[in-house]
Structures are given as C-alpha cells and as structure tokens.
Amino acid sequence: MKNFKPRKSVKRFICETLISALVLTVILGIIYYQERLWVLAMVLIFILDVLFCMFEEIKEYRIDDDGTVHVVCYLGFSKVVLKGITKVYFDPQRKALRIIAEKSDRWYPLQEPELFVDTLYEYYPDMEYENWS
C-alpha cells in the first residue's frame, strides 16, 4: 500500500489538459480584454464545474492499514479522505453509495459498489449497510 500510485488513463489526461488550456485561455482573455468578459468566464467555469460534478464517479480508491479511505473521483478533480465510516446506503437504481463518515456525508457513483462495500467491511466491521429505496 505504501507504493500506491493512482493510474492515469489517456482519456483523463486529455480531459485535464483540455480543461487546463480552457482555463488558461479564459484568464488570458480577461487580462487582454479587461471588460465584462470575466462575467462570461465565471459562467463558463460554473457550467464546467456542474458538468464534472454530474460525472463524479469513484475511479480509484485506497484503504490504509488504519482504515483511512483515499478516494479519487472523475478526472482527479475531487480527492477525498474518509475516516470513521459508520453507515453506507446503496441505491441500486443509480449504482451509487451514500457514505456517512466522521466529517462527510456524500453520494458516490460506482461501477462495482458491492466490491467496494466488501472491502470497507474488512476495515469497518461495525459499519451499517442498507439498501436505499
């Protein structure tokens, strides 16, 4: 576990590069034009943020020996550390987990939620698990 390095797919790399180029273009446009373009830039950034939140899916995770869960979501924009997980709800329709931890209460879409929950049970045997209906 100590040599953990998240995988970086080509698609993720391309998307991150395009987003970085877009943000840089917007910043340079604001500096160059210095008019009301910043309003358009803020709206564009907000729209992109909403789009990426919609597709925020757990891509990679790591669980340390002490039970700390490190989660990397879609495109690496959201990196979360979960400690003290007490309850997990599973929504089979959306294939999403609601993970309630010490300082976090959030939904996470997953490709294979059952595998993730089984892994969590190894570190949190007292964790409650319910189907969301």
BELNORJO-V352253 format. One record per run of one state. SS is the DSSP state (helix for helix, strand for strand, loop for the rest). FROM is the first residue (numbers start at 1). TO is the last residue. Records with the same first field share a line. If there is no record, write none. Layout:
SS->FROM-TO + FROM-TO
This chain:
loop->1-9 + 34-36 + 55-56 + 64-68 + 77-78 + 83-86 + 92-95 + 101-104 + 110-112 + 124-127 + 132-133
helix->10-33 + 37-54 + 74-76 + 113-123
strand->57-63 + 69-73 + 79-82 + 87-91 + 96-100 + 105-109 + 128-131
